[in-house]
Amino acid sequence: MAAAAAAAAAAPAPEAWPELELAERERRRELLLTGPGLERRVRAAGGRLPPRLFSLPLLHYLEVSGCGSLREPGPGLAQGLPQLHSLVLRRNALGPGLSPELGPLPALRVLDLSGNALEALPPGQGLGPAEPPGLPQLQSLNLSGNRLRELPADLARCAPRLQSLNLAGNRLRAFPAELFRPGALPLLSELAAADNRLRELSPDIAHLASLKFSSVIADVVKRESTGLCRRGSSRYRPLTSRTLDLSNNQLSEVPAELADCPKLKEVNFRGNKLTDRRLEKMVHGCQTKSILEYLRSRGRGGGRGKGKAEGPEKEEARRGRRERRRRESGEGEEEEVDPAGRLLLRVLHVSENPAPLTVQVSPTVRDVRPFIVGAVVRGMDLKPGNALRRFLTSQTKLHEDVCEKRTAATIATHDLQAVRGPLLYTARPPQDLKIVPLGRKEVKAKDLVRQLQLEAEEHRKHKKRQNLSGLHRYLHLLDGKDSYPCLVDADGDVISFPPITNSEKTKIKKTTSALFLEVTSAASLQTCKQVMDALVLKMAEINKYTLENQEDGSLSDPDADAVSGQPPDPSGSSGAEKAGSTALVVEQVRVLDEDGHLKVVYPSKTDLGLAAPHVTVIR
């Protein structure tokens, strides 16, 4: 007895989980577990989540991310979390299967298992039972960045209401036939399969009647060098509306039945070794409508009968002769985007700028949110019509898509006239960080977060709903942080508190024409650059659209005026319009370490290199 007591006394005390105690005490519906301490605690729990987690039946949202020690969720999840709506288990070490299987989870709508080490999801070690459906309400499933060689054949029966399926970055060679069975997945509208090993696409894909958003991205070329497609990461090229991208695959045939998908608007088959020479040429220069029409006619026997076998080749030869005659007569060279329709971006290098803006990074952000990229953009015209609102809306959409709901990165935009450089990117304890948030009075970060939490709870009670909106959606990103990141100007004022809010001091207005852009991330520097590329290109598109449509300032949207705090300009004219140019100037911003050594400069020679054909970057 004495020996047993001594051994018990010598045994290490179980790891404390203060997040679980707080969630239980406050009856929280959302919980995020992340950070360096998570590794140690999960390792002590045998590579599983603690059983106490599964005694929080009120949870609607659970995220456990970035834990290399987490190999399986652990038993009890399905029984203990019956009201779970969203389960995010990304960038962990789950695999090779899921034991025990996740389901049944009757209320689950979003499941993210991206960036793990899953190799197979067979019955008993997968997503859940097929009869009855283990995930009957699931709408979004993300399995990207794993090692899957095949999909479970019963996936459609397990999740019959699936709308979005992301399979990018696996080792798939084919889709299971059951996936395209008539009526199997009637609501599926997004199917991404980038960076796999697909060799064929079944004609039965036409049975996916709702297919419309980036339907299939089947890119076999590894793009680790560009940072667009990294193994173990869920950050792939963002989905674009109503497109079908089968580029850079090992496809030799494209099924004619694809033309029967009623909602497809754009297709991309570039980079495949198609045996149909006509189609191979069409995918590099023809409009989507022409490609689909060709597939449709080919599927109905066009070009296959007697006397028609050489039709496509003859037509291509005639087309080539017409092009040669046009060039010889001086009517034009190859088909290009009209110069008048191009977007122009001019890069102003630090050496050309008499007063370049700099950002110094403090070591205190290393364990909080270490990566930041900045840029200055001049020439924006936000005065006419809905230009300001359009810009703010585009920023929100980038946060949702490219920034993965701010979990990958956060964008902040400032009126450059109100920014006093040099800037300092640092981290401060919540009780010491003060900011004047947009539309609010000065407050400590600790009190602001608490205030937003209370607002979120009141909003949920009043609206009788569980979904959060606005700033409240991102509060969980700060859970467990001892210090909060912030950007401080030369006056000592905090102008940015990522990922929550900017300062009222540097708020964008209708009169703003020069902006300081800031992107921060806890993931990587490359992520910051990719997001900044997307933001700058979107600004160029918005500015060109505004100037070309010459929107009347008197038609300004009241919401935009309210955001800007400025009345509309009665003249409706702008500085950019008077200058007669739609070009934006992008000034380089250097980010330095505490000793003044260069960490990163944006845009560098390699940035903005993935611009679309209609964009001209002048360096």
N, C-alpha and C positions, 0 to 999 in steps of 0.2 A: 504493500500500500504506500509506504513512504517513498519507494523508488518510483512508483507510478506518479505520485504527486510531484516529485522532483522533476520527472520528465515532462509533465504537463506544464510546470512552471518555466522550464527551459525552452519549451516550444515557442516559436515566434508568434507574436500576436497577429491576428488576421488584419489584412490591409483595410484601412478606413476608406470609405467611399462617401465623402461629404456631399457630393452631388446628389446621391440617392437619398440621403437623409433630408436634404433641402427639398427635393422634389416630393418626397413623401409628406413632409411637414406642410408644404404650401399647396399640396394637391395639384401639382403641375401637370399639364398635358403635353409639354414638350421637354425633351432632354437631349443634350449634346455632350458626348464624352470624347475628349480629344486632348492633345498636349503630351509633353514628355513624360509626365508621371503616369500616364495611362499604361505605357509599356510595362513598367515594373509591376503594377497592380494586376494586369491581365496575366502576366507571366506567373505571378504568385498564385493565381486562380487556375493554373493548369492550361493556359491558352484559351480560356473560355470567359464569357461574361459572368459576373457574380450572380448567384441565384437570387439575391435580394432584388436585383433589377426586375425580375419577373413577378414581383409582388406589388407592382404599380399599375393596377388595372385601368387607371384613368388616362394613361399615356396614349396620345394620338400621334406623336412624332418622336421617333428615336433615331439618333445618328451616332455612330461610333466609327470614326475615320482616322486613318493614318497610324494604325497600330500594327506593327510588324509581328507582334506576339499573338494576335488573335487568329486562331486556326479554326475555330468553330464557335457558333453562337452559344451553344450549350442547351441542354434540355430544359423545357419549361417555358420557352418563349411563346409558343402557340397558346398554351393553356393560361399563361399569366398575363398576356396582353391582348385581350379579345377585342379592344376598341382601337387597336393600332391602325392608323390610316397611312402613315409613311414610315418606311424602314430603310435607312441609309447605312450601308456597311461597306463603304468604299475605301480603297487603298489600305487594305489590311492584308492578312495572309491566309484567308479562307481557302481551303482546298485539301486534297484534290476533289472532294465532294462536300456535301452538307449533311452532317450526321449529328443528330437526327434531322430529317427533312424539316423545312421551315413551317409549312402549312399543317393543318388548316388555319388560315388567318382570314376570317369572314369579312372584315371591314377594310382590309388593306387595299389601297389604291395605287401607291407608289412604292416600288422596290428597286433599290440601287445596290448592286453587288459588283460594281465596276472596280477595276484595278486590283483584283485578287489573284489567286493561283488555282482557280477552279478548272478542272480538266474534264469532268463529266457530271451530269446531274441525273443519274438513274433513279428509278423508283426506290423510295426509302432513304435516298441520300441526295434528294433534289429539292424542288420547290414546294412540293406537296402532292397529295393524292389527286387522281384524275376523276374518280367516282366515289363520292360526289366531289365537285371541283374544290380543290384546296384553297384557291385564290379566286373566288367567284366575282369579286368587285375590282380586281387588279386592272388598272388602265395603263400604267407605265412600268416597263421592265428594262433595266439597264444592266447588261452582262458584258459590257465592253472591257477590253484590257485584261482578259483572262487567257486561259489556254484550252478552251473548249474545242474539241475536234468534231463534235456532233451535238445537235440539239436533242433534248428529250422528245421522243415521238408523240408523247401525250401532252405536250405543252398547250396546245389549243384547248384540250379538254380541261386542263388544270386551271387555265385563265381564259375563259371564253369571251370576256369583255375587254380584252387587250386592245389598246389603241396605239401604243408606241412601243416598239421593240428595238433596242440598240445592241447589236452584236459585233460592233467594230473591234478590231484588234484581237481576234481569236485565231483559230487554225481550222476553220470550217472549210470543207471541200464541197459541200452541197447542203441544201435545205431538206429537212424531212418532208416526204410527200404529204404527210398529214397536215402540214402547216398551210398548204394551199388547197386543201379539200374544200369543195363548195360548202359554204355556210360555216366553215370551221372558225374563222375569225372575221365576222362581218363588219367589225368596227375598226380593224387595223388600218391606220392611215400613215404611220411612220414605221419604216423598216430600214435600219442602217446596218450595213455589213462591211464596213471599210476594213482594209488591212487583213483580209482573210486569204483563203486559197481556193476560192470558188472557180469551178471550171465550166459550169453550165447553169442556166436558169430555166426552170421548168415552164412550159407554156401555161401551166395551171395557175401561174401568178395572176392571170387575168381574173381569177375568182376572187381576188382581193378588191372588191368593188369600191371600198373607201380609200384605197391607196392614193395619196395625194401629196404628202410632205416628205421630200427627200427620200423617196420610197426605198430605193436600194442603193447604198453606196458600197461598192465592192472593189475596193482598191487594194491590190495585192502588193504594191510596191511599198516597202518599208520607208517611212519618212522620219525616222528618229533624228536624222541630221538636221532637219528643218524644225524639229520640235512640234510638228503638227500631229504626229501619230506615234506616240511613245508607248512601248510595251509597259504594262502596269499602270497606265494612266487613262483617265476617262476623257481627256481633253482632245477631241478630234475636231476636224473641220466642222463648223456649225451647220446644222440643217437649214436649208433654204426652202421657202414655200413652193409647193407644187413642182418639185423637180425629181427626176430619176437619174441618178449618177452611177453609171457602171464603168467609170473610167479606170484605166491602168489595171485591168484584170487579166485573167487567162481565158477569157471567153473567145470562142471561135464562131458562135452563132448567137443571134438575138431572136428570140421567138416572135413570130409575127403576131401572136395573140396579145403581145404587150400593147399593141395599138388599141386594144379594146378596153384598156383601163380608162374609164371615162373622165377622170379628174387630173390626169397628167398634163402639165403645161410646159415642162422643159426636160430634155433628156441629154445625157452625156455618155457616149460610148468611146471616147478617145482613149488611146493607149492599149486597146485590145488588138489581137491578131485575128480580125474577122476574115472569114473565107470569102464572104461576099464583097468583091472589090468595089462595087458601086456604093454599097453601104459604108465601106471603109473610108471612101472619099467624102461621102455626104456628111459623116459625123464631124468632119473637120471644117466644113464650110457652109452647111445648110441650116436653115431654121428648123426648129423642133417640129413644126407642122409638116414640113416636107418629109422629114425622116419618118414620122408616124404614118403619113400617107403612103410612103414607099413600103413600110412594113405591112400596112393594111392591104395594099394591092398585091404584094408578093404572097401574102397569106391566102388570098382569094384566087390564086392561080396566075396572076399577072406576071408576065416574063417567063413563064414556065412552059407554055405550050409550043407547038410546032411553029417555027418561023419567028419565035419571040425570044429564043434563048440568048441571043446576043443583043437584045434590046438595050439593057442598061449600059453595056460597053459602048454601043454605037452612040447612045445619047451622050455619054461622057466624052466621047471623041468629038462629037459635034460641039459640045460645050467648050472643050479645049480650043477648037479652031476659032470659035467666036471670041474667046478671050485673047487669043493671039492677034486676031484682026483688030480688036479694040486697042491693044497695046501699040501695034504698028501704026494705027491711025492717030495715036496720041490722045485717045479718049480717056485714058486712065490706066493705072497699073492694077495691081491686085486689089481685091475688095478689102477696104479698110474702113475703120470707123471714121465718119466725117469729122475733120478737125474741129468744126464748130461744135460738135457734140462731145468733145473730150473734156474731161476734168483735168485741171492743171494744178499741180502742187510744186511750189518752188522751195527748195531747202536752203535756208540761210545758215551757213556754218558759223561756228563760234568765232573763227578768225575774221569773219566778215562783219561781225556784230560788235559795235562799240561798247555795248553794255549788256553782255549775255547774262542770263539768269542762271544761278547755280543752286544746288540743293546739297547740303552736307548731311551725312547720315551718322547718327550716334550709335555706338555699340549697344545701347539699351534696347534697340528694336530687334536684336538678333533672335531672341526667343519669342517674339510677339508677332511681328509682321515685317520681315527683314527686307523685302524687295520693293523698290520704288523706281519709276521712270517718269520723266517730265518732258513737256514740250510746250512751246508757245506757238499759237496759230493766229495770224493776222489776216484780216480781209473778210470776216464773217459779216453778213448783213442780217440782223435779227429784227429790224424795224417793221418791215411790211407784214401785213396780214397775220397768218398763223406761224410765221417763221420761228419765233421763240418757242411756241408750244411744240412745233414739229421737232425742234432740236432737243427739248427736254424729254419728249416721248421716245425719241431714238435712243437717248442715253438709258432710259428705263429698259428698253428692249435689249440693249447690249448687256445690261446687268442680268437680265433673265437668261439670255442665251449664251453669249461668249463667256461671260463671267460666272456662269452656272449659279445664278441666284446669289451672287457676291461671295460664294465660297471659294472660287478660284482667284478672283481679283475684284477690286472696287475702283470705280471711276469717280473722279472729282473734277469739276470744271469751275474756274474762277475768272472774274473780271480782272484782266491784267492791270488795269489802271489802279486797282485797289490793292495790288500785291506789292509789298515792299521786300525786296531781296537784299542780301542772300537769305535763303530759307534753311531751316533746320528740321530734319525729320528725326524725331526722337520718341521716347516712351516715358510716360509719367504715371505715378500711382493715381487711381481713380479720384481720390480725395484732393489731389493737387492739380489735376487738369481742369482748367476753366475754359469755356467756349461760349460764344453767343450763337446758338444754333439758328438755322434758317427759321425765321418767323417766331423766335422766342427770345426771352431775356437771358442775360448771362447766367450760367449755371455750372456747377461742378459736374464732371463726367459721371461720378458716382450717383449724384442726385438725378441727373438726366436719364441714366439707364433705369433707375428705380421708377422714375416718373413714367417712362415709356412702358415699363412692365405693368404698372397699374392701369395705364390707359388701355393697353392691350386687353387686360382682363375685363375692364369695364365694357370695352367695345364688344367682346365676345358675349358677355352677358346680355347687353342691350340688343345686339343683332341676333342672338341665339344661334351663333355659328362658331365654327372652330377655326376657319381660315383667317389668318392675319393679313394686314395690308400695311403699306407705307413703311416707315422706319421700324415698326414693331416686328416685322418679319425677320430681321437680321440680328436681333438682340442675342440669340443663342451663340452667335459667332464669338462673343466676348466671354462666354462662360469659362471660368477657371483661370482667367488672366489676372495676374497680379499688377500688371501695368497695361495702359492703353496707348496705342500709337497715335501720334498727332504730328501735324505739320505747322511749324511756328515761323512767323515772318520776322523781319528785322526789328519791328516794334515790340516783339515779344508776345504778339497776339496769336492765338491758335486759330488758323484759318481752315483746318481740316481735321476731322476726327473719324478716320476710317475704321470700320466699314459703315459708320452710322450716319454722319451728317457733315456738311460744310458749315462755314461761318457766314453769318449775315453780312459781315464786313466785305466779303468778296463775291457776293451773290451776282449771278448773271442777270443783266437787264436788257431791255430792248435796245438801249443805246450802246451796248457792248459790241465792239468790233474786233478787239484783240483779247484772246483768252489764254490763260495758263491751264494746261491740262496735266492731270496727275493720275497715275495708275499705281496702286499698291497691291501686294499679294503676299501670302504666306507660302505659296507653292514654288514659284521660280521666277527668275528674271525674264526668261523667255516668255512666260505667260503674260507678264506685264507688257512686253513688246508686241505680242500678238494682239492683245486687247487695244493697245494704243494705235496699232495699224488700222484696226477695224473702226475705231473712233474717228481718226483723221479722215479716212475715206468716206465715212458716213457724213461728216461735216462738209466735205467737198460736194457730195451729192445734194445735200440740203441747200447749200449756198447756190449752186447752179440752178436748181429747181426754182428757188425763190426769185432769182434775178430773171430767169427766162419767162416766168409767169407774171412778173410785175404785179404782185398782189397789192391791192389797195389797202393802205393803212387803216382806212375807216372801217374795213371789214374785220378788224382784229378780233380774235377770240377773247372773250372776257376772262377765261381762265388764264390765258397767257399774260394778259395785262395784270391780273392779280399776282401772278408769280413774279413778274418783273418789277412791279411796284411803280411803273411808269405809264403815263397816258400815251396813246398812240401818236405817232408823228403825223400831223395833218398833211404834210407834204407828200408823204409816202415815198420819198426818195431816200437814197442811201449813198454812203461814201463809195462803196464798191461799184454801185451802178453808175455813179458819176464818173468813176475812173474808167468805165467801159470794159471791165475785166472781171472774169469769174475765178481768176487764179487765187489760191490761198498760199500764203507764205508760212512755212513751218520752220521756226527757229530752233536750233539745237539747244538743249538744256543739259548741262553736265551735272552728274551726281558724284560727289566726292566723299571719301571716308574722313574720319576725324583728323587725319594728318594732311588732308588736302590732296591726296592721291586720287586719280580718276578711277571710279568704279564702273560707270557706264555713261554713254552719251546717246541721246536720241534726237533725231533719227541718224543712225550710222549708215555706212555704205550698204549694209545688208537689210536695213529696215525699209519698209514700204516696197519691198522687192516683189511681193506677191500681188501687186496692184492689178486690177482688171485691165483688159485691152483698151478700155475707154478712158484710162487714166494715164496721164503723162507726168512723170516726176522729173523735175529739172534740178539737177544737183550741182 
